[in-house]
């Protein structure tokens, strides 16, 4: 089981096109504290090269969303991926 599976499961059960979660809410879903790197926008954003995939990005994509850190640093915006763009690279 991957550490980020709880986030994938949570997102896969959401019906909204877009949702925002605070870092605290994400940590509650995961059951552990996020690393300091999660404060950087690049930690969340989709990776163009599948060879550079990160477990959190895989979980988000596999949950049907893409993520962007909010500009104010207060949390993360998740936007549903259209059916044609959603695919797992694992």
PyMOL Python script that loads the backbone (N, CA, C, O; Angstrom):
from pymol import cmd

cmd.read_pdbstr("""\
ATOM      1  N   UNK A   1       0.844  -1.192   0.000  1.00  0.00           N
ATOM      2  CA  UNK A   1       0.000   0.000   0.000  1.00  0.00           C
ATOM      3  C   UNK A   1       0.883   1.247   0.000  1.00  0.00           C
ATOM      4  O   UNK A   1       1.836   1.345   0.773  1.00  0.00           O
ATOM      5  N   UNK A   2       0.563   2.171  -0.853  1.00  0.00           N
ATOM      6  CA  UNK A   2       1.293   3.424  -0.961  1.00  0.00           C
ATOM      7  C   UNK A   2       0.808   4.389   0.119  1.00  0.00           C
ATOM      8  O   UNK A   2      -0.372   4.391   0.468  1.00  0.00           O
ATOM      9  N   UNK A   3       1.713   5.204   0.645  1.00  0.00           N
ATOM     10  CA  UNK A   3       1.360   6.175   1.680  1.00  0.00           C
ATOM     11  C   UNK A   3       0.236   7.113   1.252  1.00  0.00           C
ATOM     12  O   UNK A   3      -0.542   7.573   2.087  1.00  0.00           O
ATOM     13  N   UNK A   4       0.148   7.396  -0.041  1.00  0.00           N
ATOM     14  CA  UNK A   4      -0.826   8.371  -0.534  1.00  0.00           C
ATOM     15  C   UNK A   4      -2.130   7.738  -1.006  1.00  0.00           C
ATOM     16  O   UNK A   4      -2.989   8.429  -1.552  1.00  0.00           O
ATOM     17  N   UNK A   5      -2.287   6.431  -0.803  1.00  0.00           N
ATOM     18  CA  UNK A   5      -3.539   5.764  -1.166  1.00  0.00           C
ATOM     19  C   UNK A   5      -4.769   6.379  -0.498  1.00  0.00           C
ATOM     20  O   UNK A   5      -5.809   6.484  -1.147  1.00  0.00           O
ATOM     21  N   UNK A   6      -4.696   6.791   0.773  1.00  0.00           N
ATOM     22  CA  UNK A   6      -5.890   7.410   1.374  1.00  0.00           C
ATOM     23  C   UNK A   6      -6.344   8.671   0.626  1.00  0.00           C
ATOM     24  O   UNK A   6      -7.542   8.936   0.525  1.00  0.00           O
ATOM     25  N   UNK A   7      -5.393   9.442   0.106  1.00  0.00           N
ATOM     26  CA  UNK A   7      -5.759  10.636  -0.665  1.00  0.00           C
ATOM     27  C   UNK A   7      -6.394  10.217  -1.991  1.00  0.00           C
ATOM     28  O   UNK A   7      -7.388  10.810  -2.410  1.00  0.00           O
ATOM     29  N   UNK A   8      -5.836   9.208  -2.653  1.00  0.00           N
ATOM     30  CA  UNK A   8      -6.419   8.701  -3.895  1.00  0.00           C
ATOM     31  C   UNK A   8      -7.851   8.230  -3.652  1.00  0.00           C
ATOM     32  O   UNK A   8      -8.755   8.555  -4.421  1.00  0.00           O
ATOM     33  N   UNK A   9      -8.051   7.474  -2.593  1.00  0.00           N
ATOM     34  CA  UNK A   9      -9.390   6.975  -2.263  1.00  0.00           C
ATOM     35  C   UNK A   9     -10.355   8.125  -1.984  1.00  0.00           C
ATOM     36  O   UNK A   9     -11.488   8.129  -2.464  1.00  0.00           O
ATOM     37  N   UNK A  10      -9.895   9.088  -1.209  1.00  0.00           N
ATOM     38  CA  UNK A  10     -10.738  10.241  -0.890  1.00  0.00           C
ATOM     39  C   UNK A  10     -11.162  10.957  -2.168  1.00  0.00           C
ATOM     40  O   UNK A  10     -12.344  11.240  -2.366  1.00  0.00           O
ATOM     41  N   UNK A  11     -10.196  11.247  -3.029  1.00  0.00           N
ATOM     42  CA  UNK A  11     -10.511  11.970  -4.261  1.00  0.00           C
ATOM     43  C   UNK A  11     -11.405  11.154  -5.190  1.00  0.00           C
ATOM     44  O   UNK A  11     -12.285  11.710  -5.846  1.00  0.00           O
ATOM     45  N   UNK A  12     -11.190   9.860  -5.250  1.00  0.00           N
ATOM     46  CA  UNK A  12     -11.980   9.036  -6.166  1.00  0.00           C
ATOM     47  C   UNK A  12     -13.455   8.993  -5.765  1.00  0.00           C
ATOM     48  O   UNK A  12     -14.307   8.661  -6.589  1.00  0.00           O
ATOM     49  N   UNK A  13     -13.762   9.322  -4.520  1.00  0.00           N
ATOM     50  CA  UNK A  13     -15.154   9.330  -4.064  1.00  0.00           C
ATOM     51  C   UNK A  13     -15.800  10.717  -4.136  1.00  0.00           C
ATOM     52  O   UNK A  13     -16.972  10.871  -3.791  1.00  0.00           O
ATOM     53  N   UNK A  14     -15.052  11.714  -4.576  1.00  0.00           N
ATOM     54  CA  UNK A  14     -15.591  13.068  -4.680  1.00  0.00           C
ATOM     55  C   UNK A  14     -16.345  13.232  -5.994  1.00  0.00           C
ATOM     56  O   UNK A  14     -16.017  12.606  -7.001  1.00  0.00           O
ATOM     57  N   UNK A  15     -17.356  14.084  -5.959  1.00  0.00           N
ATOM     58  CA  UNK A  15     -18.152  14.321  -7.164  1.00  0.00           C
ATOM     59  C   UNK A  15     -17.977  15.739  -7.716  1.00  0.00           C
ATOM     60  O   UNK A  15     -18.444  16.043  -8.814  1.00  0.00           O
ATOM     61  N   UNK A  16     -17.311  16.594  -6.960  1.00  0.00           N
ATOM     62  CA  UNK A  16     -17.142  17.978  -7.399  1.00  0.00           C
ATOM     63  C   UNK A  16     -16.147  18.071  -8.550  1.00  0.00           C
ATOM     64  O   UNK A  16     -15.215  17.275  -8.658  1.00  0.00           O
ATOM     65  N   UNK A  17     -16.370  19.053  -9.393  1.00  0.00           N
ATOM     66  CA  UNK A  17     -15.423  19.348 -10.464  1.00  0.00           C
ATOM     67  C   UNK A  17     -14.154  19.958  -9.891  1.00  0.00           C
ATOM     68  O   UNK A  17     -13.061  19.759 -10.420  1.00  0.00           O
ATOM     69  N   UNK A  18     -14.311  20.700  -8.806  1.00  0.00           N
ATOM     70  CA  UNK A  18     -13.188  21.379  -8.176  1.00  0.00           C
ATOM     71  C   UNK A  18     -13.414  21.410  -6.678  1.00  0.00           C
ATOM     72  O   UNK A  18     -14.532  21.637  -6.217  1.00  0.00           O
ATOM     73  N   UNK A  19     -12.351  21.182  -5.913  1.00  0.00           N
ATOM     74  CA  UNK A  19     -12.440  21.324  -4.464  1.00  0.00           C
ATOM     75  C   UNK A  19     -11.114  21.829  -3.932  1.00  0.00           C
ATOM     76  O   UNK A  19     -10.064  21.635  -4.545  1.00  0.00           O
ATOM     77  N   UNK A  20     -11.178  22.475  -2.789  1.00  0.00           N
ATOM     78  CA  UNK A  20      -9.988  23.008  -2.133  1.00  0.00           C
ATOM     79  C   UNK A  20      -9.876  22.359  -0.769  1.00  0.00           C
ATOM     80  O   UNK A  20     -10.848  22.282  -0.018  1.00  0.00           O
ATOM     81  N   UNK A  21      -8.672  21.892  -0.460  1.00  0.00           N
ATOM     82  CA  UNK A  21      -8.385  21.326   0.852  1.00  0.00           C
ATOM     83  C   UNK A  21      -7.205  22.059   1.461  1.00  0.00           C
ATOM     84  O   UNK A  21      -6.246  22.392   0.765  1.00  0.00           O
ATOM     85  N   UNK A  22      -7.275  22.308   2.755  1.00  0.00           N
ATOM     86  CA  UNK A  22      -6.133  22.888   3.454  1.00  0.00           C
ATOM     87  C   UNK A  22      -5.091  21.792   3.647  1.00  0.00           C
ATOM     88  O   UNK A  22      -5.392  20.606   3.505  1.00  0.00           O
ATOM     89  N   UNK A  23      -3.877  22.192   3.969  1.00  0.00           N
ATOM     90  CA  UNK A  23      -2.840  21.208   4.243  1.00  0.00           C
ATOM     91  C   UNK A  23      -3.230  20.356   5.447  1.00  0.00           C
ATOM     92  O   UNK A  23      -2.944  19.159   5.482  1.00  0.00           O
ATOM     93  N   UNK A  24      -3.871  20.960   6.418  1.00  0.00           N
ATOM     94  CA  UNK A  24      -4.321  20.221   7.603  1.00  0.00           C
ATOM     95  C   UNK A  24      -5.352  19.158   7.233  1.00  0.00           C
ATOM     96  O   UNK A  24      -5.306  18.044   7.754  1.00  0.00           O
ATOM     97  N   UNK A  25      -6.277  19.491   6.342  1.00  0.00           N
ATOM     98  CA  UNK A  25      -7.270  18.509   5.902  1.00  0.00           C
ATOM     99  C   UNK A  25      -6.607  17.352   5.157  1.00  0.00           C
ATOM    100  O   UNK A  25      -6.980  16.193   5.343  1.00  0.00           O
ATOM    101  N   UNK A  26      -5.633  17.666   4.322  1.00  0.00           N
ATOM    102  CA  UNK A  26      -4.922  16.624   3.575  1.00  0.00           C
ATOM    103  C   UNK A  26      -4.165  15.717   4.548  1.00  0.00           C
ATOM    104  O   UNK A  26      -4.166  14.496   4.392  1.00  0.00           O
ATOM    105  N   UNK A  27      -3.526  16.315   5.544  1.00  0.00           N
ATOM    106  CA  UNK A  27      -2.810  15.520   6.541  1.00  0.00           C
ATOM    107  C   UNK A  27      -3.766  14.629   7.332  1.00  0.00           C
ATOM    108  O   UNK A  27      -3.416  13.503   7.687  1.00  0.00           O
ATOM    109  N   UNK A  28      -4.954  15.122   7.603  1.00  0.00           N
ATOM    110  CA  UNK A  28      -5.950  14.317   8.302  1.00  0.00           C
ATOM    111  C   UNK A  28      -6.372  13.121   7.441  1.00  0.00           C
ATOM    112  O   UNK A  28      -6.525  12.011   7.952  1.00  0.00           O
ATOM    113  N   UNK A  29      -6.557  13.345   6.152  1.00  0.00           N
ATOM    114  CA  UNK A  29      -6.920  12.267   5.225  1.00  0.00           C
ATOM    115  C   UNK A  29      -5.804  11.227   5.173  1.00  0.00           C
ATOM    116  O   UNK A  29      -6.064  10.024   5.193  1.00  0.00           O
ATOM    117  N   UNK A  30      -4.562  11.701   5.106  1.00  0.00           N
ATOM    118  CA  UNK A  30      -3.416  10.806   4.980  1.00  0.00           C
ATOM    119  C   UNK A  30      -3.056  10.099   6.283  1.00  0.00           C
ATOM    120  O   UNK A  30      -2.604   8.954   6.277  1.00  0.00           O
ATOM    121  N   UNK A  31      -3.263  10.791   7.392  1.00  0.00           N
ATOM    122  CA  UNK A  31      -2.885  10.233   8.674  1.00  0.00           C
ATOM    123  C   UNK A  31      -1.437  10.497   9.051  1.00  0.00           C
ATOM    124  O   UNK A  31      -0.902   9.869   9.965  1.00  0.00           O
ATOM    125  N   UNK A  32      -0.805  11.425   8.350  1.00  0.00           N
ATOM    126  CA  UNK A  32       0.572  11.814   8.680  1.00  0.00           C
ATOM    127  C   UNK A  32       0.826  13.233   8.183  1.00  0.00           C
ATOM    128  O   UNK A  32       0.090  13.754   7.345  1.00  0.00           O
ATOM    129  N   UNK A  33       1.875  13.843   8.712  1.00  0.00           N
ATOM    130  CA  UNK A  33       2.244  15.212   8.324  1.00  0.00           C
ATOM    131  C   UNK A  33       2.900  15.199   6.945  1.00  0.00           C
ATOM    132  O   UNK A  33       3.711  14.327   6.631  1.00  0.00           O
ATOM    133  N   UNK A  34       2.533  16.173   6.145  1.00  0.00           N
ATOM    134  CA  UNK A  34       3.149  16.337   4.829  1.00  0.00           C
ATOM    135  C   UNK A  34       4.592  16.820   4.997  1.00  0.00           C
ATOM    136  O   UNK A  34       4.907  17.498   5.975  1.00  0.00           O
ATOM    137  N   UNK A  35       5.455  16.483   4.066  1.00  0.00           N
ATOM    138  CA  UNK A  35       6.832  16.984   4.132  1.00  0.00           C
ATOM    139  C   UNK A  35       6.883  18.487   3.848  1.00  0.00           C
ATOM    140  O   UNK A  35       5.955  19.049   3.264  1.00  0.00           O
ATOM    141  N   UNK A  36       7.955  19.118   4.258  1.00  0.00           N
ATOM    142  CA  UNK A  36       8.111  20.559   4.005  1.00  0.00           C
ATOM    143  C   UNK A  36       8.038  20.877   2.519  1.00  0.00           C
ATOM    144  O   UNK A  36       7.574  21.951   2.134  1.00  0.00           O
ATOM    145  N   UNK A  37       8.488  19.957   1.690  1.00  0.00           N
ATOM    146  CA  UNK A  37       8.463  20.164   0.237  1.00  0.00           C
ATOM    147  C   UNK A  37       7.051  20.405  -0.281  1.00  0.00           C
ATOM    148  O   UNK A  37       6.880  20.990  -1.350  1.00  0.00           O
ATOM    149  N   UNK A  38       6.040  19.966   0.457  1.00  0.00           N
ATOM    150  CA  UNK A  38       4.656  20.132   0.003  1.00  0.00           C
ATOM    151  C   UNK A  38       4.224  21.595  -0.026  1.00  0.00           C
ATOM    152  O   UNK A  38       3.183  21.920  -0.597  1.00  0.00           O
ATOM    153  N   UNK A  39       5.001  22.471   0.578  1.00  0.00           N
ATOM    154  CA  UNK A  39       4.696  23.900   0.526  1.00  0.00           C
ATOM    155  C   UNK A  39       5.056  24.509  -0.826  1.00  0.00           C
ATOM    156  O   UNK A  39       4.619  25.614  -1.151  1.00  0.00           O
ATOM    157  N   UNK A  40       5.854  23.786  -1.614  1.00  0.00           N
ATOM    158  CA  UNK A  40       6.225  24.266  -2.952  1.00  0.00           C
ATOM    159  C   UNK A  40       5.159  23.870  -3.958  1.00  0.00           C
ATOM    160  O   UNK A  40       4.628  22.760  -3.904  1.00  0.00           O
ATOM    161  N   UNK A  41       4.849  24.760  -4.859  1.00  0.00           N
ATOM    162  CA  UNK A  41       3.843  24.486  -5.893  1.00  0.00           C
ATOM    163  C   UNK A  41       4.229  23.278  -6.739  1.00  0.00           C
ATOM    164  O   UNK A  41       3.366  22.484  -7.114  1.00  0.00           O
ATOM    165  N   UNK A  42       5.507  23.133  -7.042  1.00  0.00           N
ATOM    166  CA  UNK A  42       5.949  22.052  -7.919  1.00  0.00           C
ATOM    167  C   UNK A  42       5.717  20.672  -7.317  1.00  0.00           C
ATOM    168  O   UNK A  42       5.666  19.687  -8.055  1.00  0.00           O
ATOM    169  N   UNK A  43       5.575  20.573  -6.003  1.00  0.00           N
ATOM    170  CA  UNK A  43       5.346  19.281  -5.358  1.00  0.00           C
ATOM    171  C   UNK A  43       3.976  18.723  -5.729  1.00  0.00           C
ATOM    172  O   UNK A  43       3.783  17.508  -5.766  1.00  0.00           O
ATOM    173  N   UNK A  44       3.034  19.611  -6.002  1.00  0.00           N
ATOM    174  CA  UNK A  44       1.650  19.215  -6.295  1.00  0.00           C
ATOM    175  C   UNK A  44       1.336  19.132  -7.767  1.00  0.00           C
ATOM    176  O   UNK A  44       0.546  18.283  -8.181  1.00  0.00           O
ATOM    177  N   UNK A  45       1.925  19.979  -8.558  1.00  0.00           N
ATOM    178  CA  UNK A  45       1.523  20.112  -9.957  1.00  0.00           C
ATOM    179  C   UNK A  45       1.872  18.892 -10.771  1.00  0.00           C
ATOM    180  O   UNK A  45       2.843  18.187 -10.497  1.00  0.00           O
ATOM    181  N   UNK A  46       1.053  18.660 -11.781  1.00  0.00           N
ATOM    182  CA  UNK A  46       1.254  17.479 -12.626  1.00  0.00           C
ATOM    183  C   UNK A  46       2.621  17.529 -13.281  1.00  0.00           C
ATOM    184  O   UNK A  46       3.127  18.594 -13.632  1.00  0.00           O
ATOM    185  N   UNK A  47       3.188  16.384 -13.432  1.00  0.00           N
ATOM    186  CA  UNK A  47       4.502  16.235 -14.042  1.00  0.00           C
ATOM    187  C   UNK A  47       4.310  15.918 -15.517  1.00  0.00           C
ATOM    188  O   UNK A  47       3.528  15.035 -15.870  1.00  0.00           O
ATOM    189  N   UNK A  48       5.004  16.619 -16.355  1.00  0.00           N
ATOM    190  CA  UNK A  48       4.875  16.385 -17.789  1.00  0.00           C
ATOM    191  C   UNK A  48       5.568  15.086 -18.220  1.00  0.00           C
ATOM    192  O   UNK A  48       5.176  14.464 -19.208  1.00  0.00           O
ATOM    193  N   UNK A  49       6.567  14.697 -17.493  1.00  0.00           N
ATOM    194  CA  UNK A  49       7.330  13.508 -17.835  1.00  0.00           C
ATOM    195  C   UNK A  49       6.950  12.375 -16.872  1.00  0.00           C
ATOM    196  O   UNK A  49       7.240  12.468 -15.679  1.00  0.00           O
ATOM    197  N   UNK A  50       6.313  11.319 -17.361  1.00  0.00           N
ATOM    198  CA  UNK A  50       5.866  10.250 -16.461  1.00  0.00           C
ATOM    199  C   UNK A  50       7.011   9.541 -15.752  1.00  0.00           C
ATOM    200  O   UNK A  50       6.791   8.902 -14.724  1.00  0.00           O
ATOM    201  N   UNK A  51       8.212   9.638 -16.272  1.00  0.00           N
ATOM    202  CA  UNK A  51       9.358   9.016 -15.621  1.00  0.00           C
ATOM    203  C   UNK A  51       9.729   9.752 -14.334  1.00  0.00           C
ATOM    204  O   UNK A  51      10.429   9.194 -13.489  1.00  0.00           O
ATOM    205  N   UNK A  52       9.273  10.989 -14.174  1.00  0.00           N
ATOM    206  CA  UNK A  52       9.550  11.770 -12.978  1.00  0.00           C
ATOM    207  C   UNK A  52       8.360  11.795 -12.029  1.00  0.00           C
ATOM    208  O   UNK A  52       8.267  12.673 -11.171  1.00  0.00           O
ATOM    209  N   UNK A  53       7.463  10.850 -12.175  1.00  0.00           N
ATOM    210  CA  UNK A  53       6.257  10.821 -11.341  1.00  0.00           C
ATOM    211  C   UNK A  53       6.619  10.681  -9.871  1.00  0.00           C
ATOM    212  O   UNK A  53       7.621  10.056  -9.522  1.00  0.00           O
ATOM    213  N   UNK A  54       5.801  11.262  -9.026  1.00  0.00           N
ATOM    214  CA  UNK A  54       5.952  11.190  -7.578  1.00  0.00           C
ATOM    215  C   UNK A  54       4.702  10.522  -7.025  1.00  0.00           C
ATOM    216  O   UNK A  54       3.629  10.646  -7.616  1.00  0.00           O
ATOM    217  N   UNK A  55       4.815   9.814  -5.899  1.00  0.00           N
ATOM    218  CA  UNK A  55       3.664   9.074  -5.366  1.00  0.00           C
ATOM    219  C   UNK A  55       2.443   9.949  -5.106  1.00  0.00           C
ATOM    220  O   UNK A  55       1.317   9.517  -5.353  1.00  0.00           O
ATOM    221  N   UNK A  56       2.642  11.173  -4.610  1.00  0.00           N
ATOM    222  CA  UNK A  56       1.490  12.031  -4.344  1.00  0.00           C
ATOM    223  C   UNK A  56       0.806  12.434  -5.646  1.00  0.00           C
ATOM    224  O   UNK A  56      -0.421  12.519  -5.698  1.00  0.00           O
ATOM    225  N   UNK A  57       1.578  12.680  -6.687  1.00  0.00           N
ATOM    226  CA  UNK A  57       0.993  13.049  -7.985  1.00  0.00           C
ATOM    227  C   UNK A  57       0.246  11.865  -8.590  1.00  0.00           C
ATOM    228  O   UNK A  57      -0.829  12.032  -9.167  1.00  0.00           O
ATOM    229  N   UNK A  58       0.818  10.667  -8.456  1.00  0.00           N
ATOM    230  CA  UNK A  58       0.143   9.463  -8.956  1.00  0.00           C
ATOM    231  C   UNK A  58      -1.195   9.286  -8.250  1.00  0.00           C
ATOM    232  O   UNK A  58      -2.209   9.009  -8.891  1.00  0.00           O
ATOM    233  N   UNK A  59      -1.197   9.447  -6.931  1.00  0.00           N
ATOM    234  CA  UNK A  59      -2.421   9.265  -6.154  1.00  0.00           C
ATOM    235  C   UNK A  59      -3.481  10.277  -6.570  1.00  0.00           C
ATOM    236  O   UNK A  59      -4.655   9.931  -6.702  1.00  0.00           O
ATOM    237  N   UNK A  60      -3.075  11.511  -6.773  1.00  0.00           N
ATOM    238  CA  UNK A  60      -4.015  12.565  -7.171  1.00  0.00           C
ATOM    239  C   UNK A  60      -4.581  12.260  -8.557  1.00  0.00           C
ATOM    240  O   UNK A  60      -5.792  12.336  -8.768  1.00  0.00           O
ATOM    241  N   UNK A  61      -3.719  11.922  -9.482  1.00  0.00           N
ATOM    242  CA  UNK A  61      -4.154  11.615 -10.848  1.00  0.00           C
ATOM    243  C   UNK A  61      -5.033  10.364 -10.864  1.00  0.00           C
ATOM    244  O   UNK A  61      -6.062  10.333 -11.538  1.00  0.00           O
ATOM    245  N   UNK A  62      -4.625   9.336 -10.122  1.00  0.00           N
ATOM    246  CA  UNK A  62      -5.415   8.105 -10.078  1.00  0.00           C
ATOM    247  C   UNK A  62      -6.757   8.324  -9.387  1.00  0.00           C
ATOM    248  O   UNK A  62      -7.708   7.575  -9.614  1.00  0.00           O
ATOM    249  N   UNK A  63      -6.831   9.350  -8.545  1.00  0.00           N
ATOM    250  CA  UNK A  63      -8.098   9.715  -7.918  1.00  0.00           C
ATOM    251  C   UNK A  63      -8.990  10.538  -8.831  1.00  0.00           C
ATOM    252  O   UNK A  63     -10.127  10.851  -8.476  1.00  0.00           O
ATOM    253  N   UNK A  64      -8.470  10.895 -10.024  1.00  0.00           N
ATOM    254  CA  UNK A  64      -9.264  11.613 -11.018  1.00  0.00           C
ATOM    255  C   UNK A  64      -9.091  13.107 -11.023  1.00  0.00           C
ATOM    256  O   UNK A  64      -9.900  13.819 -11.619  1.00  0.00           O
ATOM    257  N   UNK A  65      -8.053  13.607 -10.371  1.00  0.00           N
ATOM    258  CA  UNK A  65      -7.855  15.048 -10.251  1.00  0.00           C
ATOM    259  C   UNK A  65      -6.436  15.436 -10.622  1.00  0.00           C
ATOM    260  O   UNK A  65      -5.547  14.593 -10.743  1.00  0.00           O
ATOM    261  N   UNK A  66      -6.249  16.741 -10.799  1.00  0.00           N
ATOM    262  CA  UNK A  66      -4.926  17.338 -10.852  1.00  0.00           C
ATOM    263  C   UNK A  66      -4.913  18.410  -9.780  1.00  0.00           C
ATOM    264  O   UNK A  66      -5.963  18.938  -9.415  1.00  0.00           O
ATOM    265  N   UNK A  67      -3.735  18.735  -9.273  1.00  0.00           N
ATOM    266  CA  UNK A  67      -3.643  19.618  -8.115  1.00  0.00           C
ATOM    267  C   UNK A  67      -2.762  20.827  -8.394  1.00  0.00           C
ATOM    268  O   UNK A  67      -1.811  20.764  -9.173  1.00  0.00           O
ATOM    269  N   UNK A  68      -3.105  21.926  -7.736  1.00  0.00           N
ATOM    270  CA  UNK A  68      -2.331  23.155  -7.791  1.00  0.00           C
ATOM    271  C   UNK A  68      -2.342  23.779  -6.405  1.00  0.00           C
ATOM    272  O   UNK A  68      -3.402  23.955  -5.804  1.00  0.00           O
ATOM    273  N   UNK A  69      -1.158  24.113  -5.899  1.00  0.00           N
ATOM    274  CA  UNK A  69      -1.097  24.800  -4.607  1.00  0.00           C
ATOM    275  C   UNK A  69      -1.704  26.179  -4.760  1.00  0.00           C
ATOM    276  O   UNK A  69      -1.451  26.864  -5.751  1.00  0.00           O
ATOM    277  N   UNK A  70      -2.502  26.590  -3.787  1.00  0.00           N
ATOM    278  CA  UNK A  70      -3.099  27.927  -3.831  1.00  0.00           C
ATOM    279  C   UNK A  70      -2.009  28.994  -3.750  1.00  0.00           C
ATOM    280  O   UNK A  70      -0.997  28.801  -3.076  1.00  0.00           O
ATOM    281  N   UNK A  71      -2.212  30.102  -4.427  1.00  0.00           N
ATOM    282  CA  UNK A  71      -1.218  31.176  -4.470  1.00  0.00           C
ATOM    283  C   UNK A  71      -0.897  31.710  -3.080  1.00  0.00           C
ATOM    284  O   UNK A  71       0.235  32.117  -2.818  1.00  0.00           O
ATOM    285  N   UNK A  72      -1.895  31.712  -2.179  1.00  0.00           N
ATOM    286  CA  UNK A  72      -1.649  32.221  -0.832  1.00  0.00           C
ATOM    287  C   UNK A  72      -1.004  31.184   0.077  1.00  0.00           C
ATOM    288  O   UNK A  72      -0.706  31.473   1.236  1.00  0.00           O
ATOM    289  N   UNK A  73      -0.784  29.971  -0.442  1.00  0.00           N
ATOM    290  CA  UNK A  73      -0.121  28.930   0.321  1.00  0.00           C
ATOM    291  C   UNK A  73      -0.980  28.286   1.398  1.00  0.00           C
ATOM    292  O   UNK A  73      -0.469  27.564   2.254  1.00  0.00           O
ATOM    293  N   UNK A  74      -2.282  28.544   1.360  1.00  0.00           N
ATOM    294  CA  UNK A  74      -3.168  28.043   2.408  1.00  0.00           C
ATOM    295  C   UNK A  74      -3.653  26.620   2.168  1.00  0.00           C
ATOM    296  O   UNK A  74      -4.192  25.995   3.081  1.00  0.00           O
ATOM    297  N   UNK A  75      -3.473  26.097   0.967  1.00  0.00           N
ATOM    298  CA  UNK A  75      -3.971  24.760   0.674  1.00  0.00           C
ATOM    299  C   UNK A  75      -3.752  24.397  -0.772  1.00  0.00           C
ATOM    300  O   UNK A  75      -2.891  24.954  -1.453  1.00  0.00           O
ATOM    301  N   UNK A  76      -4.557  23.441  -1.234  1.00  0.00           N
ATOM    302  CA  UNK A  76      -4.397  22.887  -2.576  1.00  0.00           C
ATOM    303  C   UNK A  76      -5.757  22.831  -3.268  1.00  0.00           C
ATOM    304  O   UNK A  76      -6.753  22.417  -2.674  1.00  0.00           O
ATOM    305  N   UNK A  77      -5.783  23.252  -4.529  1.00  0.00           N
ATOM    306  CA  UNK A  77      -6.995  23.156  -5.347  1.00  0.00           C
ATOM    307  C   UNK A  77      -6.881  21.897  -6.202  1.00  0.00           C
ATOM    308  O   UNK A  77      -5.878  21.677  -6.881  1.00  0.00           O
ATOM    309  N   UNK A  78      -7.927  21.080  -6.156  1.00  0.00           N
ATOM    310  CA  UNK A  78      -8.006  19.865  -6.953  1.00  0.00           C
ATOM    311  C   UNK A  78      -9.065  20.077  -8.023  1.00  0.00           C
ATOM    312  O   UNK A  78     -10.198  20.452  -7.720  1.00  0.00           O
ATOM    313  N   UNK A  79      -8.695  19.837  -9.272  1.00  0.00           N
ATOM    314  CA  UNK A  79      -9.636  19.950 -10.399  1.00  0.00           C
ATOM    315  C   UNK A  79      -9.766  18.592 -11.066  1.00  0.00           C
ATOM    316  O   UNK A  79      -8.771  17.927 -11.353  1.00  0.00           O
ATOM    317  N   UNK A  80     -11.007  18.191 -11.308  1.00  0.00           N
ATOM    318  CA  UNK A  80     -11.266  16.899 -11.931  1.00  0.00           C
ATOM    319  C   UNK A  80     -10.659  16.871 -13.325  1.00  0.00           C
ATOM    320  O   UNK A  80     -10.738  17.842 -14.077  1.00  0.00           O
ATOM    321  N   UNK A  81     -10.057  15.747 -13.648  1.00  0.00           N
ATOM    322  CA  UNK A  81      -9.489  15.521 -14.972  1.00  0.00           C
ATOM    323  C   UNK A  81     -10.593  14.971 -15.859  1.00  0.00           C
ATOM    324  O   UNK A  81     -11.343  14.087 -15.445  1.00  0.00           O
ATOM    325  N   UNK A  82     -10.695  15.487 -17.071  1.00  0.00           N
ATOM    326  CA  UNK A  82     -11.707  14.957 -17.988  1.00  0.00           C
ATOM    327  C   UNK A  82     -11.383  13.507 -18.308  1.00  0.00           C
ATOM    328  O   UNK A  82     -10.221  13.104 -18.263  1.00  0.00           O
ATOM    329  N   UNK A  83     -12.385  12.736 -18.626  1.00  0.00           N
ATOM    330  CA  UNK A  83     -12.232  11.291 -18.840  1.00  0.00           C
ATOM    331  C   UNK A  83     -11.165  10.965 -19.869  1.00  0.00           C
ATOM    332  O   UNK A  83     -10.453   9.974 -19.708  1.00  0.00           O
ATOM    333  N   UNK A  84     -11.030  11.749 -20.905  1.00  0.00           N
ATOM    334  CA  UNK A  84     -10.053  11.478 -21.937  1.00  0.00           C
ATOM    335  C   UNK A  84      -8.617  11.711 -21.508  1.00  0.00           C
ATOM    336  O   UNK A  84      -7.693  11.153 -22.098  1.00  0.00           O
ATOM    337  N   UNK A  85      -8.420  12.542 -20.473  1.00  0.00           N
ATOM    338  CA  UNK A  85      -7.067  12.861 -20.017  1.00  0.00           C
ATOM    339  C   UNK A  85      -6.650  12.042 -18.810  1.00  0.00           C
ATOM    340  O   UNK A  85      -5.472  12.038 -18.451  1.00  0.00           O
ATOM    341  N   UNK A  86      -7.580  11.352 -18.175  1.00  0.00           N
ATOM    342  CA  UNK A  86      -7.281  10.595 -16.963  1.00  0.00           C
ATOM    343  C   UNK A  86      -6.694   9.235 -17.330  1.00  0.00           C
ATOM    344  O   UNK A  86      -7.346   8.400 -17.957  1.00  0.00           O
ATOM    345  N   UNK A  87      -5.460   9.043 -16.926  1.00  0.00           N
ATOM    346  CA  UNK A  87      -4.829   7.738 -17.115  1.00  0.00           C
ATOM    347  C   UNK A  87      -3.741   7.583 -16.072  1.00  0.00           C
ATOM    348  O   UNK A  87      -3.129   8.560 -15.639  1.00  0.00           O
ATOM    349  N   UNK A  88      -3.518   6.393 -15.693  1.00  0.00           N
ATOM    350  CA  UNK A  88      -2.452   6.081 -14.741  1.00  0.00           C
ATOM    351  C   UNK A  88      -1.181   5.798 -15.509  1.00  0.00           C
ATOM    352  O   UNK A  88      -1.225   5.127 -16.540  1.00  0.00           O
ATOM    353  N   UNK A  89      -0.057   6.287 -15.039  1.00  0.00           N
ATOM    354  CA  UNK A  89       1.214   6.062 -15.701  1.00  0.00           C
ATOM    355  C   UNK A  89       2.037   5.018 -14.974  1.00  0.00           C
ATOM    356  O   UNK A  89       3.192   4.771 -15.322  1.00  0.00           O
ATOM    357  N   UNK A  90       1.440   4.404 -13.962  1.00  0.00           N
ATOM    358  CA  UNK A  90       2.179   3.386 -13.218  1.00  0.00           C
ATOM    359  C   UNK A  90       2.029   2.053 -13.865  1.00  0.00           C
ATOM    360  O   UNK A  90       2.582   1.066 -13.380  1.00  0.00           O
TER     361      UNK A  90
END
""", "prot")
cmd.dss("prot")
cmd.show_as("cartoon", "prot")
cmd.util.cbc("prot")
cmd.orient("prot")
